[in-house]
Amino acid sequence: MAFWQETPGFELEAKNIQILTDAKQYHGQLLQLIKGAQRRIYITALYLQDDEAGREILTALHDASLANPDLKVNVLVDFHRAQRGLIGAQKSDGNASLYCQALSDFQSNVKVYGVPVKAKELFGVLHLKGFVMDDTVMYSGASLNDVYLHKDSKYRLDRYFLINQSQLADSFCDFTDRYLISSEGVPRIDSRPLPIFSDIKLAQKKLMRELKKAKYDLSEASNQNGLNIRAFLGFGRRTNKLNRLIKNLFDTTEQELILYTPYFNFPAPLLRSLRRLLKQGKQVTVVVGDKTANDFYICPEQPFSRIGALPYLYETILQKFLKSQKRHITSGQLKVYLWKDGVNSFHLKGICKDNHTHLLSGHNLNPRAWGLDIENGILIEDPQKQVLPGIEQEKQAILDKCRLLTGPDDIESLNDYPLPVRKLLGQAKRVKVDFIIKKFI
């Protein structure tokens, strides 16, 4: 028995799962659910951006609150990310200025909180996913801005699940209330003066200790045999249940493992498990974004910034993997797909094991998610494969924008990169800091 099966999950009916396949659907459904909410709205995301789409969502939240003063509306974003501008932009109060102005303008009951995972954003961010509107959980790795919501011509593709399950929704809200909103380390960031980290430092340390022991409430769960669902929290290294779940999904695969990740940089424990599966003759499929579909990619014609070297670094890691596993690629046992669709970007995460166990998560399957960020995930067990048609339809829509790699020569290598990238990656390798960088990306 896998460790997650030691306790039951929440019973689920297949008709109560809807899988969307594009960002415009996600955008439209989110606005519809916000407008229709009667009791509660809980939004948890890395950020809600001060751009056209972000302002549209925030306005919809305030409008819903004014239309129904009894509606509970809580928005939680990363504390540090909310109080800075975009990377490379001038210093500013960031998205928090939008939150303050909106509260001043609307005077509604919407509350925006900042969750500080670490003292600095570099060392960990709020990467919890999931929006709750009444009894519906909208689960996606997407944050809230123009590109995630496909407001203009560009989009960033993610996975989008609508799950109508009241107990799962309760467990999400209970966790948010009990561990985050109740903490003095999670301040409001929608009124001035904006809090600074030194004011909440001690409370933040206490919060982090509590989160390392925290979990979603499954006390009302009762289903162990049929279609069921449950949530997992991941934070820290030693007691990280989500990491343990992911590793267990790899290690208990009997036939086929399908992985979605935007960045190819597996943590060492997962890479070992992946190699073991291939040695055992199991089928492995990896779907990853092309470097040009990375959100940090900068076109060679534009001014170079160091952050723009990251997509190339990921590609060098992928090429090394392709070289080491060439025989499994040739045999068809390992399939690696590269997603690309014009100037659009790729942000999908998740795992499908043996066509009956599915993990939805914001976890990037990389060292940063493994050891620094606070993550969560939803596990769906589907022994009768009732939701598989929807999962397969989603998969096909993704693969329609992919090409199957036949080996390391199918992607560019260091010598093909723009000169600034070659110089930067070469310097990092010479001074032996590239292995340190890989632990933070």
N, C-alpha and C positions, 0 to 999 in steps of 0.2 A: 504494500500500500504506500503510495506517495505521501509525503508528510502533510500536504494540504488536505488530504482526505481524512485526516484524523478527526476533523470537525466537519459538520455538514455545511452546506451552502443554502442560500435562499432559493426557494422553488421559483421556477421561471417558466412561462409559456412562450413558445417560439413566436407567436403572433405579437408578443410585446417587445420584440427586438426589431428595430428598423435600422438598416445600414445604408448610409448615404455614400455617394461616390464622388462628389465634387464640392468645391468650396462655396459655390453659389447656393447649393442646396443647404449647406451648413449655415450660411448667412441667413437665408430666408426662414429656416426652421427655428433658429435662435430667436429672431425677432418675434416670430409667431408665438413661441412658448413664453417669452417675456410678457407679451401683451395679454396672454390668456391666463397667466398665473393668478391664483386666488389667495394662497396662504403664505408661500415662501419662495424666495429666489436666492440661491447661494452660488456665487460666481467665484471660482478659484482658478487663477491663471498666473503665468509668469508676469504678464503685463497687459494692461488695457491702454492702448497707445493714444496719444493726442494727435490723431489724424482724422480724416473724414469718417472712416468706419468706426473707429473707437468712440468718437463723439456721438455717432448715431446710436451705438449700443448704450452708452451712458445716458443719453437723453431718453431712450426707451425705458431704461430702468427708473429714472426719475418720473417719467410720465406714468408708469405703472403704479408707482408709489403714491403719486398725487391722486390718481383715480381710485385707489383703494388704500387708505391710510393704515388699515390693519395688516397690509401685506408686509412681511418681513423681507428686507432686501439687504444682503451683505455681500460685499465684494472684497476679495482678498488677493493681493498681488505681492510680488517681491518688494521688500522695503527699500533695498538699495537701487534696484532697477527703476523703481518709480521716481526716484529723486536724482536722476541724471539724464542728460540728453543722449542722443544716439552716439555710438562710438565714432569719434572723429569730429563731432559737432562741438560748438562752444558750450562752456559750462552753463548749466541752468538748473532750475528746480524740476525739470523733466515733466513726466506725466502728472505728478502731484499738483501742479498748477491748474491743470484741467479739472481735477477732482474738486479742488477748493472753489474754483469759479463756478462749477456746476452746482455745488451745494448752496453757494451764495445766491445763485440765480433762481434755483427751483425751490429751495427751502423744503425739501421732501424728507422722507425717512430713510433714504439710501445712505448706507454707511460704507466707507472704503477704508480698509485696514492694510497696513504694511507688515509683512512677515519677514523678520531678519534672521536668515538661517545661519549666517556666520558674520564675523565682524566686517569682512570685506566680501564683495560680490564674487571676486575671483575664486574664493574658497568654498562656494556653495550658494545655491539659490533655491527659492521656492519653486519646485517643479511638480507640485501636485496638480492633477488635472480633474476635471469633472464639474459640470454645472448642474444644479438641481433646481427645477421648476416644479413646484408641488411634488408629485410622485414620479416625475420623469427625471432620469439622469441622462444628461447629454455628455457623452464622454469622447474627448478628442485630445490629441497632443497640441492642437492649435491654440495660440493666444488670440488677442483681439486687436487687429489692425487692418489696414487696407489690403495687404497682400494675403493674409490668412483668410479674410472674408471675401476675396476676389472683388473688391469694390471697383477697381479700375481694370486695366488690361492685363495686369500680371496677377498670378496667384501662387500660393504655396500649398501644395497638396498635402493633406494629412488623412487620418482615418476618422470617421464620424459615426458614432453609434448612439441611437436613441433607445433607451431602456426604460420601460415603464414597469417599475417594481418598487412598491412603497417601502418595503423593509430595507432595500439597498439605499434608497434615497434617505431614509431615516438615519442609516448608519453613517452616510456622508455628512449629514447635517449635525448629528450628534458628535462626531469627531471634531468638526470645525468649531462647534460651540465649546466643547469640553477642553480641548487642548490649545486652540488658537485664540478665538475671540475672548475667552475668559482670562487670558494671560496679559499681564502688564507689559510683557515683552512684545506684544502685538498692538501697536498704537494706531489710532485713527490718523490717516494722512490726507484728509479732505478738508482740513481747516488750519488756519495759520495761528501761531507760528508752527511750522512743520517740525516734527520731532527730529532730534539728531541722535545718532547711535549711542553716544556717551551717556545720554539721559536714560537709556533703557538697557545698558550693558549688563547689569546684574540680573535683571529680569529675563533678558535674552539667554543668559547662561543657564538659568533654571529651566526655561522653556526647552532648550536643547536637551537637557538631561531627561526631561519628561518625555520628549518625543522619541528618544531612543528606546523607551519602554512602551510606547503607545501602540495601539492597534485599532482597527475598525471593530465595532461591536457586532458580533455574530451570534449573540445569545438567543435570538429569536429564530435562527436558522434551523431547518429540520430535514432538508433534502440531501440524501447521500447517493441516490441511485439514478434519478432522472435528470433532466435538464436543470442545472442550477448555476448560481452566480454568487461571487463573494469578492470583497475588496481586500487588498493587501497594502500595507505601508512599508516603505523602505527608507531607512535613515541610519547612517553610521555603518560601521564595518562588522562588528561582532554579532549584533542582534538584528541584522537587517533581514527581515522576513521576505521582502520582495526579491532581494538578491538570491536568497536560498530557494525561493520558488522558481526563479528563472533557471538557476543551475540544475534544479531537480527536473524541470521540463526538458532540458537538454539530455540529462542522463537517463531519463526513463523513456526516451523515444524508442519505439519499436520498429517503425517503418520509415516515417518521413518527418523532417523538421523544416518548417518554413519560417524565415526570419525577415523582418522589415527593419531597416535602420538607415537613417540619413547619412551617418558618418561611419566609415569603416575603420574601427579601432577597438576591437573586442578586448575586454579585460582578460588577463592571463587565465583565470579559472575557466572562463567560457571558451577561450581559444583551445585550451587543452581538451575540454569536453567535445568541442567540434571536431577536432582531429581524431579523437577516440571513436566518435560516431562513424566517421568516414572509414577508419580502419576496420570497424565492425560490419561494413557494407551497407550502412543505412543511407537513405536518400536525404540530401541536404540542399535546400534552395535558399539563396540569399538574394534579397532585392535591396539595392543600395542606390543612392542618388549619384549621378554623374557629377564631376567636380564643378561643372558649370551650373548645376542645379543646387549647389550649396549656397546657403544664405550669406556666406562670407565671400563668395566669389566676386572678383572685380575683373571686368573686361580688360584685356591688355592695352586697349586704346585709352583707358582712363588712368588718371594718376594713381601710382601704386601706394598702398598702405600695407604695413606689416601684417595686419589681420588678414589681408588677402592671400597670404601664403598658406593659410590653413587648408583650404580645399586641395591644394597640391600635396600637402603633407599627408592628408588622408589617402590620396591616390597612390602615393608611394607605399603606404602600408598595405593597401589593397593589392598592388602589383607584387609585393613580396609574398603575400598569401597565395596569389594565383600561381606564382612560380613554384612554391612549395607543394601545392596540391594539383599540379598539372595532370598527373595520371588519373586522378578522380574526375577532373573536368573532362578529359578525353573519353573516359568510360561512360560519361553521362550521369554518374552518381552524384556529382556536385554540379549544381547549376547556379551561376552568378549572373544576375540580371542588372543592367545599368539603366536607370530611368533618366530620360531627358525629354523635355517638351519646350522647345524654344527658349525663351528667357525666364521661364517659370522655374520654381524651386520645389524641392522634395523634402518632406518632413515626417514621413511615415515611420511608426514604430510598432512592434508587436511580434507575437510568436503564435504559430499554429503547429500543434503536435498531433500527428497521426489522424488529422482531419476531425478530431473530436474534442480537443482541449485547446482553448484559445485565450491568449493573454492580450488584453488591451492595455496599453501603458504609454506614458510619456518617456519611459526609460530608453535612453539612446543606445543601450548595450555597449557603453564605452566606460573607460575608467572614471570619468567625471561623475557619471550617474551612479556608478558602482560604489564610490566612496565619499562623494562630496555633497551632491544635491539631495534634497528631500523629495522622494518620488512616491508614486502610488500606482496601482494597477488593478484591473478587474479581470478575474478569471472566470471563464465560462466553460463548464463541463457539459458536454453534449453527447452522451453515449449512443443515442439513437440517430445522431447526425441530423437533427431537425433544422438547425440553423446553417448547416453546411452550404445549401444552395445560395444563400445570401453572401456567405464568406467567399464562395467561389466566384460569384458575380463581381464582388469587389476586387478579388485577385485578378480577374481577367481585365477589368478596367485599368488596373495598375500596369499589368504586363503589356497592354496595348501601346504603352509609351516607353517600352523597354527594348533593349537589345541583349541577346544572350552572348556572353563572353566565351570565347574558345580558348583563351590563354592570356598570359601577361602581355603579349604583343598587341592585344586589342585595345590597350589604353596607352596613353603617353607615358614617357619616363622622364627622368630629371633633365636629360639633354634636350628635350622638346619644350621645356618651360621657358617663359619669358626671363630675360637676363636678371631682373631684380629678384625673382623667385629663386632662380638657381643660386645666386649669391647668398641669399638669406638661408636657404636650406643647407647649403654647403658649409656656411659658417657655423650653423647650429650643430651639424654633425662633427665638424673639426674640434669644437670645444666641448663636445659630448653632452650637450644640454638637450638634444633632441628627445632622448628617452624621458627626461623630466617633463618636457612640453607635452608629450603624449599622455601623461597622467592627468593633464588638466583639460584635454580636449575630447 
